[in-house]
């Protein structure tokens, strides 16, 4: 009798735990898929570093993931992360920035970018011409 009761209890607990894990995983997967499926437009413009003594002076962003850093052709990717637009510029390392809603400000998104790119922000200079090769 005790053995049957113990087996029944284990089965109920196993089903409950499996159901909870299964539901949680599907919810998280649905959120990620929803974020990834949002269309994200390319950025266009010259963004100037507001930290005057930084090595990385400006970033030029163009369509199709083309970029220019210190007049050298580079690439960038753009994605939605936790509801924010994030770009990653490949230039002797991956520099990650969050893009402001009005697309005029790039804010460092990780420690690497803050250390090697800027402690400040990059601001869009509407007067500067963009040129991505």
N, CA, C and O atoms as a Tinker XYZ file with bonds, in Angstrom:
   532  protein
     1  N      0.813000   -1.189000    0.000000    73     2
     2  CA     0.000000    0.000000    0.000000    64     1     3
     3  C      0.862000    1.260000    0.000000    63     2     4     5
     4  O      0.622000    2.187000   -0.774000    81     3
     5  N      1.871000    1.284000    0.880000    73     3     6
     6  CA     2.751000    2.439000    0.949000    64     5     7
     7  C      3.512000    2.623000   -0.362000    63     6     8     9
     8  O      3.744000    3.744000   -0.814000    81     7
     9  N      3.893000    1.497000   -0.960000    73     7    10
    10  CA     4.650000    1.552000   -2.202000    64     9    11
    11  C      3.805000    2.174000   -3.315000    63    10    12    13
    12  O      4.305000    3.007000   -4.071000    81    11
    13  N      2.521000    1.782000   -3.426000    73    11    14
    14  CA     1.626000    2.337000   -4.444000    64    13    15
    15  C      1.409000    3.828000   -4.216000    63    14    16    17
    16  O      1.391000    4.612000   -5.165000    81    15
    17  N      1.244000    4.213000   -2.959000    73    15    18
    18  CA     1.026000    5.617000   -2.621000    64    17    19
    19  C      2.267000    6.447000   -2.971000    63    18    20    21
    20  O      2.152000    7.549000   -3.508000    81    19
    21  N      3.433000    5.918000   -2.667000    73    19    22
    22  CA     4.684000    6.602000   -2.969000    64    21    23
    23  C      4.882000    6.757000   -4.479000    63    22    24    25
    24  O      5.288000    7.821000   -4.947000    81    23
    25  N      4.599000    5.708000   -5.231000    73    23    26
    26  CA     4.721000    5.764000   -6.694000    64    25    27
    27  C      3.737000    6.772000   -7.270000    63    26    28    29
    28  O      4.091000    7.542000   -8.162000    81    27
    29  N      2.518000    6.775000   -6.774000    73    27    30
    30  CA     1.507000    7.737000   -7.244000    64    29    31
    31  C      1.948000    9.170000   -6.960000    63    30    32    33
    32  O      1.804000   10.049000   -7.810000    81    31
    33  N      2.483000    9.399000   -5.773000    73    31    34
    34  CA     2.941000   10.745000   -5.399000    64    33    35
    35  C      4.093000   11.187000   -6.299000    63    34    36    37
    36  O      4.123000   12.337000   -6.736000    81    35
    37  N      5.026000   10.304000   -6.577000    73    35    38
    38  CA     6.151000   10.631000   -7.456000    64    37    39
    39  C      5.678000   10.958000   -8.867000    63    38    40    41
    40  O      6.203000   11.870000   -9.505000    81    39
    41  N      4.691000   10.216000   -9.351000    73    39    42
    42  CA     4.165000   10.479000  -10.694000    64    41    43
    43  C      3.510000   11.853000  -10.759000    63    42    44    45
    44  O      3.702000   12.588000  -11.728000    81    43
    45  N      2.741000   12.203000   -9.739000    73    43    46
    46  CA     2.069000   13.507000   -9.704000    64    45    47
    47  C      3.108000   14.630000   -9.671000    63    46    48    49
    48  O      2.989000   15.613000  -10.402000    81    47
    49  N      4.121000   14.479000   -8.824000    73    47    50
    50  CA     5.174000   15.493000   -8.730000    64    49    51
    51  C      5.924000   15.601000  -10.054000    63    50    52    53
    52  O      6.213000   16.710000  -10.502000    81    51
    53  N      6.242000   14.489000  -10.682000    73    51    54
    54  CA     6.954000   14.503000  -11.961000    64    53    55
    55  C      6.157000   15.216000  -13.039000    63    54    56    57
    56  O      6.707000   16.025000  -13.785000    81    55
    57  N      4.879000   14.927000  -13.126000    73    55    58
    58  CA     4.014000   15.572000  -14.115000    64    57    59
    59  C      3.944000   17.068000  -13.845000    63    58    60    61
    60  O      4.012000   17.870000  -14.777000    81    59
    61  N      3.808000   17.450000  -12.582000    73    59    62
    62  CA     3.726000   18.864000  -12.215000    64    61    63
    63  C      5.017000   19.601000  -12.585000    63    62    64    65
    64  O      4.970000   20.670000  -13.194000    81    63
    65  N      6.157000   19.036000  -12.221000    73    63    66
    66  CA     7.446000   19.670000  -12.527000    64    65    67
    67  C      7.644000   19.770000  -14.031000    63    66    68    69
    68  O      8.060000   20.818000  -14.526000    81    67
    69  N      7.361000   18.717000  -14.758000    73    67    70
    70  CA     7.509000   18.737000  -16.214000    64    69    71
    71  C      6.607000   19.796000  -16.835000    63    70    72    73
    72  O      7.030000   20.513000  -17.742000    81    71
    73  N      5.373000   19.901000  -16.360000    73    71    74
    74  CA     4.426000   20.891000  -16.884000    64    73    75
    75  C      4.913000   22.304000  -16.631000    63    74    76    77
    76  O      4.810000   23.161000  -17.509000    81    75
    77  N      5.442000   22.560000  -15.445000    73    75    78
    78  CA     5.942000   23.903000  -15.122000    64    77    79
    79  C      7.131000   24.262000  -15.996000    63    78    80    81
    80  O      7.195000   25.368000  -16.534000    81    79
    81  N      8.069000   23.345000  -16.141000    73    79    82
    82  CA     9.241000   23.615000  -16.974000    64    81    83
    83  C      8.839000   23.814000  -18.419000    63    82    84    85
    84  O      9.343000   24.716000  -19.089000    81    83
    85  N      7.946000   22.992000  -18.898000    73    83    86
    86  CA     7.521000   23.084000  -20.290000    64    85    87
    87  C      6.856000   24.428000  -20.554000    63    86    88    89
    88  O      7.152000   25.065000  -21.565000    81    87
    89  N      5.979000   24.868000  -19.687000    73    87    90
    90  CA     5.281000   26.139000  -19.855000    64    89    91
    91  C      6.243000   27.310000  -19.819000    63    90    92    93
    92  O      6.131000   28.219000  -20.642000    81    91
    93  N      7.179000   27.313000  -18.894000    73    91    94
    94  CA     8.127000   28.409000  -18.766000    64    93    95
    95  C      8.998000   28.513000  -20.007000    63    94    96    97
    96  O      9.207000   29.614000  -20.517000    81    95
    97  N      9.499000   27.420000  -20.492000    73    95    98
    98  CA    10.352000   27.438000  -21.682000    64    97    99
    99  C      9.625000   27.966000  -22.904000    63    98   100   101
   100  O     10.191000   28.729000  -23.686000    81    99
   101  N      8.372000   27.563000  -23.072000    73    99   102
   102  CA     7.605000   28.029000  -24.228000    64   101   103
   103  C      7.348000   29.521000  -24.140000    63   102   104   105
   104  O      7.405000   30.216000  -25.154000    81   103
   105  N      7.065000   30.029000  -22.946000    73   103   106
   106  CA     6.830000   31.462000  -22.780000    64   105   107
   107  C      8.073000   32.253000  -23.164000    63   106   108   109
   108  O      7.978000   33.249000  -23.882000    81   107
   109  N      9.244000   31.816000  -22.687000    73   107   110
   110  CA    10.481000   32.520000  -22.999000    64   109   111
   111  C     10.779000   32.446000  -24.487000    63   110   112   113
   112  O     11.195000   33.439000  -25.085000    81   111
   113  N     10.575000   31.298000  -25.083000    73   111   114
   114  CA    10.837000   31.143000  -26.508000    64   113   115
   115  C      9.919000   32.049000  -27.321000    63   114   116   117
   116  O     10.352000   32.637000  -28.312000    81   115
   117  N      8.669000   32.168000  -26.918000    73   115   118
   118  CA     7.719000   33.020000  -27.632000    64   117   119
   119  C      8.160000   34.478000  -27.584000    63   118   120   121
   120  O      8.027000   35.193000  -28.577000    81   119
   121  N      8.684000   34.933000  -26.439000    73   119   122
   122  CA     9.153000   36.310000  -26.326000    64   121   123
   123  C     10.322000   36.564000  -27.270000    63   122   124   125
   124  O     10.352000   37.586000  -27.956000    81   123
   125  N     11.277000   35.652000  -27.312000    73   123   126
   126  CA    12.447000   35.819000  -28.165000    64   125   127
   127  C     12.037000   35.842000  -29.631000    63   126   128   129
   128  O     12.510000   36.684000  -30.394000    81   127
   129  N     11.173000   34.935000  -30.025000    73   127   130
   130  CA    10.720000   34.897000  -31.415000    64   129   131
   131  C     10.009000   36.190000  -31.771000    63   130   132   133
   132  O     10.211000   36.726000  -32.860000    81   131
   133  N      9.184000   36.696000  -30.872000    73   131   134
   134  CA     8.463000   37.943000  -31.142000    64   133   135
   135  C      9.437000   39.093000  -31.324000    63   134   136   137
   136  O      9.233000   39.932000  -32.202000    81   135
   137  N     10.489000   39.155000  -30.521000    73   135   138
   138  CA    11.471000   40.227000  -30.659000    64   137   139
   139  C     12.256000   40.099000  -31.954000    63   138   140   141
   140  O     12.509000   41.097000  -32.629000    81   139
   141  N     12.642000   38.887000  -32.304000    73   139   142
   142  CA    13.450000   38.690000  -33.500000    64   141   143
   143  C     12.678000   38.974000  -34.779000    63   142   144   145
   144  O     13.284000   39.318000  -35.794000    81   143
   145  N     11.363000   38.840000  -34.757000    73   143   146
   146  CA    10.600000   38.990000  -35.982000    64   145   147
   147  C     10.237000   40.444000  -36.291000    63   146   148   149
   148  O      9.685000   40.727000  -37.354000    81   147
   149  N     10.538000   41.366000  -35.377000    73   147   150
   150  CA    10.238000   42.766000  -35.633000    64   149   151
   151  C     11.195000   43.318000  -36.684000    63   150   152   153
   152  O     12.406000   43.123000  -36.578000    81   151
   153  N     10.666000   44.006000  -37.701000    73   151   154
   154  CA    11.558000   44.596000  -38.696000    64   153   155
   155  C     12.322000   45.770000  -38.094000    63   154   156   157
   156  O     11.750000   46.585000  -37.371000    81   155
   157  N     13.597000   45.853000  -38.391000    73   155   158
   158  CA    14.440000   46.923000  -37.874000    64   157   159
   159  C     15.100000   47.611000  -39.061000    63   158   160   161
   160  O     15.761000   46.967000  -39.876000    81   159
   161  N     14.915000   48.918000  -39.151000    73   159   162
   162  CA    15.486000   49.676000  -40.266000    64   161   163
   163  C     16.965000   49.960000  -40.006000    63   162   164   165
   164  O     17.383000   50.141000  -38.862000    81   163
   165  N     17.740000   49.994000  -41.074000    73   163   166
   166  CA    19.154000   50.350000  -40.979000    64   165   167
   167  C     19.272000   51.801000  -40.543000    63   166   168   169
   168  O     18.370000   52.604000  -40.783000    81   167
   169  N     20.376000   52.132000  -39.908000    73   167   170
   170  CA    20.648000   53.516000  -39.521000    64   169   171
   171  C     21.489000   54.169000  -40.608000    63   170   172   173
   172  O     22.259000   53.502000  -41.298000    81   171
   173  N     21.335000   55.471000  -40.751000    73   171   174
   174  CA    22.123000   56.236000  -41.713000    64   173   175
   175  C     22.579000   57.517000  -41.050000    63   174   176   177
   176  O     21.766000   58.270000  -40.514000    81   175
   177  N     23.876000   57.767000  -41.084000    73   175   178
   178  CA    24.372000   59.024000  -40.539000    64   177   179
   179  C     25.740000   58.884000  -39.915000    63   178   180   181
   180  O     26.268000   57.784000  -39.751000    81   179
   181  N     26.303000   60.040000  -39.568000    73   179   182
   182  CA    27.599000   60.098000  -38.910000    64   181   183
   183  C     27.373000   60.416000  -37.440000    63   182   184   185
   184  O     26.773000   61.434000  -37.096000    81   183
   185  N     27.856000   59.541000  -36.588000    73   183   186
   186  CA    27.724000   59.704000  -35.144000    64   185   187
   187  C     29.093000   60.074000  -34.576000    63   186   188   189
   188  O     30.077000   59.366000  -34.793000    81   187
   189  N     29.147000   61.192000  -33.844000    73   187   190
   190  CA    30.406000   61.728000  -33.327000    64   189   191
   191  C     30.506000   61.457000  -31.829000    63   190   192   193
   192  O     29.566000   61.697000  -31.071000    81   191
   193  N     31.674000   60.949000  -31.420000    73   191   194
   194  CA    31.936000   60.640000  -30.019000    64   193   195
   195  C     32.023000   61.943000  -29.228000    63   194   196   197
   196  O     32.731000   62.866000  -29.629000    81   195
   197  N     31.312000   62.021000  -28.115000    73   195   198
   198  CA    31.330000   63.219000  -27.281000    64   197   199
   199  C     32.481000   63.219000  -26.276000    63   198   200   201
   200  O     32.692000   64.204000  -25.570000    81   199
   201  N     33.218000   62.122000  -26.214000    73   199   202
   202  CA    34.416000   62.050000  -25.372000    64   201   203
   203  C     35.591000   62.468000  -26.247000    63   202   204   205
   204  O     36.015000   61.711000  -27.121000    81   203
   205  N     36.112000   63.652000  -26.021000    73   203   206
   206  CA    37.118000   64.234000  -26.908000    64   205   207
   207  C     38.421000   63.445000  -26.976000    63   206   208   209
   208  O     39.053000   63.412000  -28.032000    81   207
   209  N     38.840000   62.810000  -25.885000    73   207   210
   210  CA    40.119000   62.104000  -25.877000    64   209   211
   211  C     40.002000   60.627000  -26.259000    63   210   212   213
   212  O     40.966000   59.878000  -26.100000    81   211
   213  N     38.866000   60.204000  -26.749000    73   211   214
   214  CA    38.660000   58.797000  -27.116000    64   213   215
   215  C     39.370000   58.463000  -28.424000    63   214   216   217
   216  O     39.541000   59.325000  -29.286000    81   215
   217  N     39.778000   57.218000  -28.562000    73   215   218
   218  CA    40.413000   56.766000  -29.805000    64   217   219
   219  C     39.402000   56.649000  -30.936000    63   218   220   221
   220  O     39.729000   56.910000  -32.093000    81   219
   221  N     38.211000   56.270000  -30.615000    73   219   222
   222  CA    37.138000   56.096000  -31.591000    64   221   223
   223  C     36.407000   57.435000  -31.725000    63   222   224   225
   224  O     35.589000   57.782000  -30.873000    81   223
   225  N     36.696000   58.185000  -32.789000    73   223   226
   226  CA    36.182000   59.555000  -32.946000    64   225   227
   227  C     34.769000   59.609000  -33.507000    63   226   228   229
   228  O     33.925000   60.352000  -33.007000    81   227
   229  N     34.512000   58.821000  -34.548000    73   227   230
   230  CA    33.185000   58.836000  -35.152000    64   229   231
   231  C     32.887000   57.503000  -35.815000    63   230   232   233
   232  O     33.787000   56.741000  -36.167000    81   231
   233  N     31.602000   57.247000  -35.972000    73   231   234
   234  CA    31.127000   56.042000  -36.644000    64   233   235
   235  C     30.137000   56.485000  -37.708000    63   234   236   237
   236  O     29.189000   57.217000  -37.422000    81   235
   237  N     30.363000   56.036000  -38.936000    73   235   238
   238  CA    29.442000   56.332000  -40.030000    64   237   239
   239  C     28.649000   55.062000  -40.307000    63   238   240   241
   240  O     29.229000   54.000000  -40.534000    81   239
   241  N     27.323000   55.170000  -40.287000    73   239   242
   242  CA    26.453000   54.019000  -40.513000    64   241   243
   243  C     25.643000   54.223000  -41.782000    63   242   244   245
   244  O     25.115000   55.309000  -42.023000    81   243
   245  N     25.547000   53.172000  -42.592000    73   243   246
   246  CA    24.811000   53.219000  -43.854000    64   245   247
   247  C     23.901000   51.994000  -43.961000    63   246   248   249
   248  O     23.912000   51.118000  -43.096000    81   247
   249  N     23.118000   51.953000  -45.033000    73   247   250
   250  CA    22.229000   50.818000  -45.281000    64   249   251
   251  C     23.009000   49.521000  -45.447000    63   250   252   253
   252  O     24.218000   49.523000  -45.677000    81   251
   253  N     22.291000   48.427000  -45.325000    73   251   254
   254  CA    22.803000   47.072000  -45.558000    64   253   255
   255  C     23.949000   46.686000  -44.628000    63   254   256   257
   256  O     24.771000   45.840000  -44.981000    81   255
   257  N     24.012000   47.293000  -43.450000    73   255   258
   258  CA    25.024000   46.927000  -42.470000    64   257   259
   259  C     26.414000   47.436000  -42.775000    63   258   260   261
   260  O     27.391000   46.948000  -42.206000    81   259
   261  N     26.520000   48.410000  -43.661000    73   259   262
   262  CA    27.831000   48.989000  -43.975000    64   261   263
   263  C     28.143000   50.100000  -42.984000    63   262   264   265
   264  O     27.260000   50.856000  -42.579000    81   263
   265  N     29.413000   50.185000  -42.600000    73   263   266
   266  CA    29.853000   51.212000  -41.660000    64   265   267
   267  C     31.259000   51.657000  -42.034000    63   266   268   269
   268  O     31.959000   50.994000  -42.800000    81   267
   269  N     31.650000   52.782000  -41.478000    73   267   270
   270  CA    33.006000   53.286000  -41.645000    64   269   271
   271  C     33.468000   53.801000  -40.289000    63   270   272   273
   272  O     32.795000   54.617000  -39.659000    81   271
   273  N     34.627000   53.315000  -39.847000    73   271   274
   274  CA    35.207000   53.751000  -38.584000    64   273   275
   275  C     36.618000   54.226000  -38.889000    63   274   276   277
   276  O     37.442000   53.459000  -39.387000    81   275
   277  N     36.897000   55.483000  -38.592000    73   275   278
   278  CA    38.199000   56.088000  -38.905000    64   277   279
   279  C     38.544000   55.891000  -40.376000    63   278   280   281
   280  O     39.679000   55.557000  -40.714000    81   279
   281  N     37.577000   56.095000  -41.232000    73   279   282
   282  CA    37.705000   55.992000  -42.696000    64   281   283
   283  C     38.020000   54.585000  -43.194000    63   282   284   285
   284  O     38.457000   54.419000  -44.333000    81   283
   285  N     37.806000   53.585000  -42.368000    73   283   286
   286  CA    38.028000   52.192000  -42.752000    64   285   287
   287  C     36.668000   51.502000  -42.835000    63   286   288   289
   288  O     35.848000   51.619000  -41.924000    81   287
   289  N     36.436000   50.785000  -43.928000    73   287   290
   290  CA    35.159000   50.083000  -44.117000    64   289   291
   291  C     34.981000   48.997000  -43.066000    63   290   292   293
   292  O     35.877000   48.189000  -42.822000    81   291
   293  N     33.812000   48.998000  -42.455000    73   291   294
   294  CA    33.453000   48.019000  -41.434000    64   293   295
   295  C     32.014000   47.582000  -41.670000    63   294   296   297
   296  O     31.383000   47.996000  -42.642000    81   295
   297  N     31.504000   46.751000  -40.784000    73   295   298
   298  CA    30.106000   46.322000  -40.860000    64   297   299
   299  C     29.457000   46.497000  -39.494000    63   298   300   301
   300  O     30.125000   46.633000  -38.469000    81   299
   301  N     28.125000   46.488000  -39.522000    73   299   302
   302  CA    27.396000   46.497000  -38.259000    64   301   303
   303  C     26.126000   45.679000  -38.398000    63   302   304   305
   304  O     25.602000   45.481000  -39.494000    81   303
   305  N     25.645000   45.210000  -37.253000    73   303   306
   306  CA    24.375000   44.493000  -37.201000    64   305   307
   307  C     23.435000   45.294000  -36.314000    63   306   308   309
   308  O     23.867000   46.088000  -35.480000    81   307
   309  N     22.160000   45.072000  -36.510000    73   307   310
   310  CA    21.153000   45.779000  -35.723000    64   309   311
   311  C     20.091000   44.777000  -35.294000    63   310   312   313
   312  O     19.679000   43.920000  -36.076000    81   311
   313  N     19.653000   44.891000  -34.045000    73   311   314
   314  CA    18.670000   43.943000  -33.508000    64   313   315
   315  C     17.882000   44.608000  -32.387000    63   314   316   317
   316  O     18.246000   45.676000  -31.895000    81   315
   317  N     16.810000   43.960000  -32.001000    73   315   318
   318  CA    16.026000   44.397000  -30.851000    64   317   319
   319  C     16.415000   43.508000  -29.675000    63   318   320   321
   320  O     16.342000   42.282000  -29.765000    81   319
   321  N     16.829000   44.132000  -28.568000    73   319   322
   322  CA    17.217000   43.393000  -27.372000    64   321   323
   323  C     16.497000   43.992000  -26.170000    63   322   324   325
   324  O     16.716000   45.154000  -25.827000    81   323
   325  N     15.649000   43.211000  -25.537000    73   323   326
   326  CA    14.873000   43.654000  -24.372000    64   325   327
   327  C     14.105000   44.938000  -24.677000    63   326   328   329
   328  O     14.029000   45.841000  -23.843000    81   327
   329  N     13.547000   45.008000  -25.865000    73   327   330
   330  CA    12.739000   46.155000  -26.247000    64   329   331
   331  C     13.527000   47.360000  -26.729000    63   330   332   333
   332  O     12.935000   48.384000  -27.070000    81   331
   333  N     14.855000   47.260000  -26.763000    73   331   334
   334  CA    15.696000   48.376000  -27.202000    64   333   335
   335  C     16.409000   48.004000  -28.498000    63   334   336   337
   336  O     16.764000   46.845000  -28.713000    81   335
   337  N     16.615000   48.999000  -29.355000    73   335   338
   338  CA    17.389000   48.776000  -30.572000    64   337   339
   339  C     18.865000   48.793000  -30.200000    63   338   340   341
   340  O     19.341000   49.710000  -29.532000    81   339
   341  N     19.580000   47.766000  -30.644000    73   339   342
   342  CA    21.002000   47.641000  -30.323000    64   341   343
   343  C     21.775000   47.406000  -31.610000    63   342   344   345
   344  O     21.381000   46.585000  -32.438000    81   343
   345  N     22.881000   48.133000  -31.775000    73   343   346
   346  CA    23.760000   47.873000  -32.909000    64   345   347
   347  C     25.092000   47.357000  -32.389000    63   346   348   349
   348  O     25.515000   47.682000  -31.279000    81   347
   349  N     25.741000   46.548000  -33.212000    73   347   350
   350  CA    27.080000   46.063000  -32.909000    64   349   351
   351  C     27.951000   46.359000  -34.116000    63   350   352   353
   352  O     27.711000   45.851000  -35.211000    81   351
   353  N     28.971000   47.190000  -33.903000    73   351   354
   354  CA    29.887000   47.589000  -34.968000    64   353   355
   355  C     31.145000   46.746000  -34.843000    63   354   356   357
   356  O     31.764000   46.704000  -33.780000    81   355
   357  N     31.529000   46.070000  -35.932000    73   355   358
   358  CA    32.742000   45.252000  -35.944000    64   357   359
   359  C     33.913000   46.113000  -36.395000    63   358   360   361
   360  O     33.987000   46.516000  -37.556000    81   359
   361  N     34.830000   46.394000  -35.466000    73   359   362
   362  CA    35.994000   47.225000  -35.778000    64   361   363
   363  C     37.077000   46.952000  -34.750000    63   362   364   365
   364  O     37.105000   47.590000  -33.697000    81   363
   365  N     37.972000   46.012000  -35.040000    73   363   366
   366  CA    39.005000   45.610000  -34.081000    64   365   367
   367  C     38.378000   45.263000  -32.730000    63   366   368   369
   368  O     38.896000   45.626000  -31.674000    81   367
   369  N     37.289000   44.576000  -32.790000    73   367   370
   370  CA    36.486000   44.229000  -31.625000    64   369   371
   371  C     35.047000   44.580000  -31.944000    63   370   372   373
   372  O     34.780000   45.286000  -32.917000    81   371
   373  N     34.131000   44.103000  -31.148000    73   371   374
   374  CA    32.713000   44.399000  -31.375000    64   373   375
   375  C     32.238000   45.451000  -30.386000    63   374   376   377
   376  O     32.167000   45.210000  -29.181000    81   375
   377  N     31.916000   46.619000  -30.920000    73   375   378
   378  CA    31.428000   47.729000  -30.114000    64   377   379
   379  C     29.904000   47.717000  -30.146000    63   378   380   381
   380  O     29.301000   47.774000  -31.218000    81   379
   381  N     29.282000   47.642000  -28.976000    73   379   382
   382  CA    27.823000   47.535000  -28.882000    64   381   383
   383  C     27.231000   48.829000  -28.329000    63   382   384   385
   384  O     27.729000   49.400000  -27.359000    81   383
   385  N     26.153000   49.274000  -28.973000    73   383   386
   386  CA    25.485000   50.510000  -28.563000    64   385   387
   387  C     23.976000   50.323000  -28.572000    63   386   388   389
   388  O     23.430000   49.595000  -29.401000    81   387
   389  N     23.307000   50.997000  -27.629000    73   387   390
   390  CA    21.858000   51.121000  -27.682000    64   389   391
   391  C     21.543000   52.398000  -28.441000    63   390   392   393
   392  O     22.212000   53.417000  -28.268000    81   391
   393  N     20.519000   52.336000  -29.282000    73   391   394
   394  CA    20.122000   53.466000  -30.113000    64   393   395
   395  C     18.921000   54.146000  -29.462000    63   394   396   397
   396  O     17.963000   53.482000  -29.066000    81   395
   397  N     18.976000   55.474000  -29.355000    73   395   398
   398  CA    17.841000   56.201000  -28.784000    64   397   399
   399  C     16.638000   56.080000  -29.712000    63   398   400   401
   400  O     16.789000   55.776000  -30.895000    81   399
   401  N     15.451000   56.317000  -29.176000    73   399   402
   402  CA    14.231000   56.182000  -29.973000    64   401   403
   403  C     14.213000   57.122000  -31.175000    63   402   404   405
   404  O     13.677000   56.778000  -32.228000    81   403
   405  N     14.801000   58.315000  -31.015000    73   403   406
   406  CA    14.827000   59.263000  -32.130000    64   405   407
   407  C     16.032000   59.050000  -33.058000    63   406   408   409
   408  O     16.230000   59.797000  -34.016000    81   407
   409  N     16.829000   58.019000  -32.758000    73   407   410
   410  CA    17.980000   57.605000  -33.573000    64   409   411
   411  C     19.078000   58.665000  -33.658000    63   410   412   413
   412  O     19.821000   58.700000  -34.638000    81   411
   413  N     19.192000   59.526000  -32.651000    73   411   414
   414  CA    20.222000   60.563000  -32.655000    64   413   415
   415  C     21.360000   60.277000  -31.685000    63   414   416   417
   416  O     22.378000   60.968000  -31.713000    81   415
   417  N     21.204000   59.270000  -30.827000    73   415   418
   418  CA    22.205000   58.999000  -29.797000    64   417   419
   419  C     22.534000   57.512000  -29.743000    63   418   420   421
   420  O     21.644000   56.662000  -29.765000    81   419
   421  N     23.833000   57.217000  -29.670000    73   419   422
   422  CA    24.315000   55.852000  -29.448000    64   421   423
   423  C     24.936000   55.819000  -28.059000    63   422   424   425
   424  O     25.855000   56.584000  -27.768000    81   423
   425  N     24.437000   54.935000  -27.203000    73   423   426
   426  CA    24.921000   54.812000  -25.832000    64   425   427
   427  C     25.629000   53.473000  -25.680000    63   426   428   429
   428  O     25.082000   52.449000  -26.091000    81   427
   429  N     26.839000   53.447000  -25.098000    73   427   430
   430  CA    27.552000   52.179000  -24.926000    64   429   431
   431  C     26.693000   51.141000  -24.212000    63   430   432   433
   432  O     26.019000   51.445000  -23.228000    81   431
   433  N     26.728000   49.899000  -24.731000    73   431   434
   434  CA    25.871000   48.840000  -24.197000    64   433   435
   435  C     26.624000   47.773000  -23.414000    63   434   436   437
   436  O     26.001000   46.891000  -22.824000    81   435
   437  N     27.954000   47.836000  -23.396000    73   435   438
   438  CA    28.702000   46.819000  -22.655000    64   437   439
   439  C     30.033000   47.388000  -22.160000    63   438   440   441
   440  O     30.425000   48.495000  -22.528000    81   439
   441  N     30.719000   46.610000  -21.320000    73   439   442
   442  CA    31.975000   47.052000  -20.702000    64   441   443
   443  C     33.081000   47.262000  -21.739000    63   442   444   445
   444  O     33.859000   48.210000  -21.626000    81   443
   445  N     33.159000   46.392000  -22.744000    73   443   446
   446  CA    34.189000   46.535000  -23.778000    64   445   447
   447  C     34.048000   47.875000  -24.494000    63   446   448   449
   448  O     35.037000   48.578000  -24.700000    81   447
   449  N     32.836000   48.224000  -24.867000    73   447   450
   450  CA    32.591000   49.479000  -25.580000    64   449   451
   451  C     32.924000   50.675000  -24.695000    63   450   452   453
   452  O     33.488000   51.661000  -25.169000    81   451
   453  N     32.583000   50.593000  -23.428000    73   451   454
   454  CA    32.887000   51.695000  -22.506000    64   453   455
   455  C     34.390000   51.859000  -22.313000    63   454   456   457
   456  O     34.883000   52.981000  -22.190000    81   455
   457  N     35.118000   50.750000  -22.285000    73   455   458
   458  CA    36.563000   50.823000  -22.063000    64   457   459
   459  C     37.317000   51.264000  -23.315000    63   458   460   461
   460  O     38.206000   52.111000  -23.229000    81   459
   461  N     36.980000   50.706000  -24.470000    73   459   462
   462  CA    37.754000   50.948000  -25.680000    64   461   463
   463  C     37.103000   51.912000  -26.670000    63   462   464   465
   464  O     37.774000   52.413000  -27.573000    81   463
   465  N     35.828000   52.175000  -26.514000    73   463   466
   466  CA    35.129000   53.065000  -27.442000    64   465   467
   467  C     34.868000   54.435000  -26.862000    63   466   468   469
   468  O     35.345000   55.443000  -27.383000    81   467
   469  N     34.101000   54.468000  -25.773000    73   467   470
   470  CA    33.755000   55.745000  -25.150000    64   469   471
   471  C     33.092000   55.532000  -23.801000    63   470   472   473
   472  O     32.427000   54.522000  -23.569000    81   471
   473  N     33.284000   56.496000  -22.920000    73   471   474
   474  CA    32.523000   56.547000  -21.671000    64   473   475
   475  C     31.309000   57.444000  -21.849000    63   474   476   477
   476  O     30.407000   57.463000  -21.011000    81   475
   477  N     31.297000   58.179000  -22.940000    73   475   478
   478  CA    30.222000   59.130000  -23.223000    64   477   479
   479  C     29.267000   58.512000  -24.242000    63   478   480   481
   480  O     29.119000   57.291000  -24.305000    81   479
   481  N     28.631000   59.351000  -25.027000    73   479   482
   482  CA    27.717000   58.890000  -26.072000    64   481   483
   483  C     28.200000   59.404000  -27.423000    63   482   484   485
   484  O     29.021000   60.317000  -27.503000    81   483
   485  N     27.674000   58.800000  -28.475000    73   483   486
   486  CA    27.879000   59.295000  -29.832000    64   485   487
   487  C     26.596000   60.019000  -30.233000    63   486   488   489
   488  O     25.497000   59.495000  -30.050000    81   487
   489  N     26.741000   61.221000  -30.779000    73   487   490
   490  CA    25.578000   61.983000  -31.228000    64   489   491
   491  C     25.579000   62.099000  -32.743000    63   490   492   493
   492  O     26.632000   62.250000  -33.361000    81   491
   493  N     24.401000   62.027000  -33.336000    73   491   494
   494  CA    24.245000   62.164000  -34.778000    64   493   495
   495  C     24.584000   63.592000  -35.188000    63   494   496   497
   496  O     24.041000   64.550000  -34.638000    81   495
   497  N     25.486000   63.729000  -36.159000    73   495   498
   498  CA    25.826000   65.036000  -36.725000    64   497   499
   499  C     25.133000   65.118000  -38.080000    63   498   500   501
   500  O     25.600000   64.536000  -39.059000    81   499
   501  N     24.032000   65.833000  -38.130000    73   499   502
   502  CA    23.227000   65.907000  -39.352000    64   501   503
   503  C     23.920000   66.682000  -40.464000    63   502   504   505
   504  O     23.521000   66.587000  -41.624000    81   503
   505  N     24.947000   67.443000  -40.126000    73   503   506
   506  CA    25.675000   68.242000  -41.121000    64   505   507
   507  C     26.743000   67.423000  -41.849000    63   506   508   509
   508  O     27.072000   67.715000  -42.999000    81   507
   509  N     27.281000   66.404000  -41.183000    73   507   510
   510  CA    28.361000   65.613000  -41.789000    64   509   511
   511  C     27.814000   64.656000  -42.826000    63   510   512   513
   512  O     26.754000   64.055000  -42.650000    81   511
   513  N     28.555000   64.528000  -43.904000    73   511   514
   514  CA    28.178000   63.621000  -44.986000    64   513   515
   515  C     28.555000   62.196000  -44.598000    63   514   516   517
   516  O     29.598000   61.962000  -43.987000    81   515
   517  N     27.706000   61.263000  -44.955000    73   515   518
   518  CA    28.017000   59.857000  -44.688000    64   517   519
   519  C     28.607000   59.232000  -45.941000    63   518   520   521
   520  O     28.150000   59.489000  -47.055000    81   519
   521  N     29.622000   58.412000  -45.746000    73   519   522
   522  CA    30.269000   57.768000  -46.879000    64   521   523
   523  C     30.730000   56.377000  -46.463000    63   522   524   525
   524  O     31.761000   56.223000  -45.809000    81   523
   525  N     29.968000   55.383000  -46.843000    73   523   526
   526  CA    30.336000   53.991000  -46.580000    64   525   527
   527  C     30.674000   53.347000  -47.915000    63   526   528   529
   528  O     29.890000   53.406000  -48.862000    81   527
   529  N     31.825000   52.744000  -47.978000    73   527   530
   530  CA    32.265000   52.121000  -49.232000    64   529   531
   531  C     31.871000   50.684000  -49.279000    63   530   532
   532  O     32.157000   49.997000  -50.260000    81   531
